[in-house]
Amino acid sequence: MQKGLSCVTSYCVTPPPSVSLVYLLIDDPTKEISVRLSGSSLNGTKEDYEGRVEVLYNGVWGTICDDMWDINDAHVVCRMLGYLLAIQAPSRAAYGQGTGPIWLDNVDCSGNENSLNDCFHRGWGYEDCSHSEDASVVCANEPPQVELRLAGGSSNSEGRIEI
């Protein structure tokens, strides 16, 4: 730990002579995390495959800030929940404002990660957001319907596959 830092739980703060710096001590980047979907939509209904993203970290449920939130981040969340992919990545607390800590900010996934832990972010608990910026997802509750056909073959049981 650097000299001059005061720490409470896993947060360390440099005393503020002119500018205060905040450091987050990351417990274990390989630690398993859980996600769930909460809240309700503007019309008051919500399906199981949509909602505000909440993350369980160190035994406490919290939310994700929507700064940099996009469909690639939503794909990762939906896969963590057992869905194939995301079809929307709503922002601005589209499913209501959460409570508790805002665990992640500036999440930046490529879309191929297995967990939010594998994506770039500012660090657990390090954020500059309010719950009016809670991120949400709408997952595909069924695999996308794709029509395939065989073409260019000498019979209806051979040829190239076209989508």
VOVOVEX-176513 format. One record per residue: residue number from 1; x, y, z of N, C-alpha, C in turn. Coordinates in steps of 0.1 Angstrom, whole numbers, plus 5000, padded with zeros to 4 digits. Example, Ala and Ser with C-alpha at 12.3 -4.5 7.8 and 13.67 -1.06 7.14 Angstrom:
SITE  nr   nx   ny   nz  cax  cay  caz   cx   cy   cz
SITE   1 5132 4943 5078 5123 4955 5078 5132 4967 5078
SITE   2 5128 4978 5071 5137 4989 5071 5129 5000 5079
This chain:
SITE  nr   nx   ny   nz  cax  cay  caz   cx   cy   cz
SITE   1 5008 4988 5000 5000 5000 5000 5009 5012 5000
SITE   2 5005 5023 4993 5013 5035 4992 5012 5043 5004
SITE   3 5023 5050 5008 5023 5059 5019 5013 5070 5018
SITE   4 5006 5073 5028 4996 5084 5028 4982 5080 5024
SITE   5 4980 5067 5021 4967 5062 5018 4959 5058 5031
SITE   6 4947 5062 5031 4938 5057 5042 4928 5047 5036
SITE   7 4926 5035 5042 4918 5025 5036 4906 5022 5045
SITE   8 4895 5020 5039 4883 5014 5045 4878 5004 5036
SITE   9 4875 4992 5041 4872 4980 5033 4882 4979 5022
SITE  10 4877 4979 5009 4887 4977 4998 4889 4990 4991
SITE  11 4886 5002 4997 4888 5014 4990 4899 5022 4997
SITE  12 4908 5027 4990 4919 5035 4995 4919 5049 4989
SITE  13 4920 5059 4998 4919 5073 4993 4931 5081 4998
SITE  14 4937 5088 4989 4948 5097 4992 4942 5110 4999
SITE  15 4948 5114 5010 4942 5126 5016 4942 5138 5006
SITE  16 4932 5147 5007 4930 5157 4997 4937 5170 4999
SITE  17 4950 5171 4997 4957 5184 4997 4952 5193 4986
SITE  18 4952 5188 4974 4946 5195 4963 4937 5187 4954
SITE  19 4941 5174 4951 4933 5165 4944 4933 5152 4951
SITE  20 4922 5146 4952 4922 5133 4959 4921 5122 4948
SITE  21 4929 5112 4950 4929 5100 4941 4923 5088 4948
SITE  22 4915 5081 4940 4909 5069 4946 4915 5056 4939
SITE  23 4919 5047 4948 4924 5034 4943 4915 5023 4947
SITE  24 4912 5014 4939 4904 5002 4943 4913 4990 4943
SITE  25 4913 4983 4954 4921 4971 4955 4912 4960 4950
SITE  26 4915 4954 4939 4907 4944 4933 4911 4931 4940
SITE  27 4900 4925 4945 4902 4912 4953 4908 4901 4945
SITE  28 4901 4897 4934 4905 4886 4926 4898 4887 4913
SITE  29 4905 4890 4902 4898 4892 4889 4892 4879 4883
SITE  30 4896 4868 4889 4891 4855 4884 4879 4851 4892
SITE  31 4875 4859 4902 4864 4856 4911 4851 4854 4903
SITE  32 4843 4844 4906 4830 4842 4899 4820 4853 4904
SITE  33 4813 4859 4894 4803 4868 4898 4790 4863 4892
SITE  34 4779 4868 4898 4765 4865 4893 4758 4877 4888
SITE  35 4749 4875 4879 4741 4886 4874 4726 4882 4875
SITE  36 4717 4892 4876 4703 4890 4875 4697 4902 4869
SITE  37 4684 4900 4864 4677 4911 4858 4665 4915 4867
SITE  38 4664 4928 4870 4654 4933 4879 4647 4945 4873
SITE  39 4637 4950 4881 4630 4962 4877 4618 4959 4869
SITE  40 4611 4970 4864 4600 4969 4855 4601 4979 4844
SITE  41 4594 4976 4833 4595 4985 4821 4585 4997 4823
SITE  42 4585 5006 4814 4576 5018 4815 4562 5014 4816
SITE  43 4558 5003 4809 4544 4999 4809 4540 4990 4821
SITE  44 4550 4988 4830 4547 4981 4842 4548 4966 4841
SITE  45 4552 4961 4830 4554 4946 4828 4569 4944 4826
SITE  46 4573 4931 4828 4586 4927 4825 4587 4912 4823
SITE  47 4594 4908 4813 4596 4894 4811 4609 4890 4818
SITE  48 4611 4877 4819 4623 4872 4826 4636 4875 4819
SITE  49 4635 4877 4806 4646 4879 4797 4650 4894 4795
SITE  50 4644 4903 4803 4647 4917 4802 4648 4924 4816
SITE  51 4655 4935 4817 4655 4942 4829 4668 4949 4832
SITE  52 4669 4956 4844 4681 4963 4848 4691 4952 4852
SITE  53 4703 4954 4848 4714 4944 4852 4719 4947 4866
SITE  54 4718 4936 4874 4724 4937 4887 4734 4926 4889
SITE  55 4745 4930 4896 4757 4921 4897 4759 4918 4912
SITE  56 4761 4905 4915 4765 4901 4929 4780 4901 4930
SITE  57 4785 4909 4938 4800 4910 4940 4803 4911 4955
SITE  58 4811 4903 4960 4814 4902 4975 4802 4901 4983
SITE  59 4792 4894 4978 4780 4891 4986 4770 4903 4986
SITE  60 4772 4913 4978 4763 4924 4977 4758 4927 4963
SITE  61 4745 4928 4961 4739 4931 4948 4741 4946 4945
SITE  62 4745 4949 4933 4746 4963 4929 4743 4964 4914
SITE  63 4745 4976 4908 4741 4978 4894 4753 4981 4886
SITE  64 4751 4984 4873 4762 4987 4863 4758 5001 4857
SITE  65 4767 5010 4857 4765 5023 4850 4765 5021 4835
SITE  66 4757 5030 4829 4755 5028 4814 4766 5036 4806
SITE  67 4776 5042 4812 4786 5048 4805 4793 5038 4796
SITE  68 4794 5040 4783 4799 5031 4773 4791 5018 4771
SITE  69 4780 5016 4778 4772 5004 4777 4766 5002 4763
SITE  70 4768 4991 4757 4763 4988 4743 4759 4973 4742
SITE  71 4755 4970 4730 4750 4956 4727 4761 4945 4730
SITE  72 4773 4948 4728 4784 4938 4731 4784 4935 4746
SITE  73 4782 4945 4754 4782 4943 4769 4769 4935 4772
SITE  74 4758 4938 4766 4746 4931 4768 4747 4916 4764
SITE  75 4754 4914 4753 4755 4900 4748 4762 4891 4759
SITE  76 4772 4897 4766 4779 4890 4776 4770 4887 4788
SITE  77 4762 4897 4792 4752 4895 4803 4742 4884 4800
SITE  78 4737 4885 4788 4727 4875 4784 4732 4861 4783
SITE  79 4745 4859 4778 4751 4846 4779 4753 4841 4793
SITE  80 4757 4850 4802 4759 4847 4816 4746 4841 4822
SITE  81 4734 4846 4817 4721 4842 4822 4716 4830 4814
SITE  82 4723 4825 4804 4719 4813 4797 4711 4816 4784
SITE  83 4711 4829 4780 4704 4832 4767 4715 4832 4756
SITE  84 4710 4831 4744 4719 4831 4733 4726 4844 4730
SITE  85 4718 4855 4730 4723 4868 4727 4714 4879 4732
SITE  86 4718 4891 4731 4710 4903 4735 4704 4909 4722
SITE  87 4692 4915 4723 4687 4922 4712 4686 4937 4715
SITE  88 4688 4941 4727 4688 4955 4730 4697 4957 4743
SITE  89 4703 4970 4744 4711 4973 4755 4706 4987 4761
SITE  90 4694 4987 4766 4688 5000 4771 4696 5006 4782
SITE  91 4696 5020 4782 4703 5027 4792 4694 5036 4800
SITE  92 4699 5046 4808 4692 5056 4815 4681 5049 4824
SITE  93 4684 5039 4831 4675 5032 4840 4662 5029 4834
SITE  94 4662 5023 4822 4650 5020 4815 4641 5011 4822
SITE  95 4646 5003 4832 4638 4994 4840 4638 4998 4854
SITE  96 4639 5011 4856 4639 5017 4870 4653 5018 4876
SITE  97 4654 5026 4886 4667 5028 4893 4669 5018 4903
SITE  98 4681 5012 4904 4684 5003 4914 4688 5009 4927
SITE  99 4692 5001 4936 4697 5006 4949 4710 4999 4952
SITE 100 4717 5003 4962 4730 4997 4966 4741 5003 4958
SITE 101 4752 4996 4958 4764 5001 4951 4762 5001 4936
SITE 102 4769 5009 4929 4771 5008 4914 4784 5002 4913
SITE 103 4784 4989 4910 4797 4981 4910 4806 4984 4898
SITE 104 4800 4986 4886 4809 4987 4874 4805 4999 4866
SITE 105 4815 5005 4860 4814 5017 4851 4823 5015 4840
SITE 106 4820 5021 4828 4828 5020 4816 4831 5006 4812
SITE 107 4821 4998 4813 4822 4984 4809 4824 4984 4793
SITE 108 4834 4977 4789 4837 4976 4774 4840 4962 4770
SITE 109 4830 4955 4766 4832 4941 4762 4833 4940 4747
SITE 110 4840 4931 4741 4840 4928 4727 4828 4921 4723
SITE 111 4821 4914 4732 4809 4906 4730 4812 4891 4730
SITE 112 4824 4887 4730 4828 4873 4730 4832 4868 4744
SITE 113 4833 4876 4754 4837 4872 4767 4826 4863 4774
SITE 114 4831 4855 4783 4822 4846 4791 4816 4852 4803
SITE 115 4822 4863 4808 4818 4870 4820 4821 4885 4819
SITE 116 4814 4893 4826 4817 4907 4827 4831 4909 4834
SITE 117 4835 4899 4841 4849 4900 4847 4860 4899 4837
SITE 118 4857 4894 4825 4866 4893 4814 4867 4906 4805
SITE 119 4857 4915 4808 4857 4928 4800 4864 4939 4807
SITE 120 4868 4949 4799 4874 4960 4805 4864 4968 4813
SITE 121 4868 4973 4825 4860 4983 4832 4869 4990 4842
SITE 122 4864 5000 4848 4872 5009 4857 4877 5002 4870
SITE 123 4871 4991 4873 4874 4984 4886 4861 4983 4894
SITE 124 4861 4973 4902 4849 4971 4910 4847 4982 4920
SITE 125 4835 4989 4919 4831 4999 4929 4837 5013 4925
SITE 126 4844 5014 4914 4850 5027 4910 4841 5032 4899
SITE 127 4833 5043 4902 4824 5048 4893 4821 5063 4895
SITE 128 4815 5070 4886 4811 5084 4887 4797 5085 4882
SITE 129 4788 5077 4887 4774 5076 4881 4764 5077 4893
SITE 130 4752 5078 4888 4740 5077 4898 4731 5066 4892
SITE 131 4722 5062 4900 4713 5051 4896 4704 5055 4884
SITE 132 4703 5068 4881 4696 5072 4869 4703 5067 4856
SITE 133 4715 5062 4858 4723 5057 4847 4724 5042 4847
SITE 134 4716 5035 4854 4717 5020 4855 4715 5014 4841
SITE 135 4723 5004 4838 4723 4997 4825 4713 4985 4825
SITE 136 4707 4982 4814 4697 4972 4812 4700 4963 4800
SITE 137 4693 4952 4799 4694 4943 4787 4680 4938 4783
SITE 138 4679 4935 4771 4668 4926 4766 4674 4915 4759
SITE 139 4673 4903 4764 4679 4891 4758 4669 4884 4749
SITE 140 4675 4877 4739 4666 4869 4730 4662 4857 4738
SITE 141 4648 4855 4740 4644 4844 4748 4643 4831 4740
SITE 142 4645 4832 4727 4646 4820 4718 4657 4823 4708
SITE 143 4662 4812 4703 4672 4814 4692 4666 4821 4680
SITE 144 4674 4830 4673 4668 4836 4662 4664 4826 4651
SITE 145 4653 4829 4645 4648 4821 4634 4657 4823 4621
SITE 146 4663 4813 4616 4671 4814 4604 4666 4804 4594
SITE 147 4664 4809 4582 4659 4800 4572 4671 4796 4563
SITE 148 4673 4783 4562 4684 4777 4554 4678 4770 4542
SITE 149 4686 4769 4531 4682 4762 4520 4694 4756 4513
SITE 150 4693 4746 4505 4703 4740 4497 4702 4746 4483
SITE 151 4713 4750 4477 4712 4756 4463 4724 4751 4455
SITE 152 4721 4749 4442 4732 4746 4433 4736 4731 4432
SITE 153 4728 4723 4439 4731 4708 4438 4723 4702 4427
SITE 154 4727 4689 4425 4720 4682 4414 4708 4675 4419
SITE 155 4705 4676 4432 4693 4671 4438 4689 4679 4450
SITE 156 4677 4677 4456 4673 4685 4467 4680 4681 4480
SITE 157 4689 4671 4480 4696 4667 4492 4711 4671 4491
SITE 158 4715 4679 4482 4729 4683 4481 4729 4697 4476
SITE 159 4741 4704 4478 4743 4717 4474 4750 4726 4485
SITE 160 4751 4738 4482 4757 4748 4492 4745 4753 4501
SITE 161 4749 4756 4513 4739 4761 4522 4738 4776 4521
SITE 162 4726 4781 4519 4724 4795 4518 4715 4800 4530
SITE 163 4718 4811 4535 4710 4817 4546 4701 4828 4541
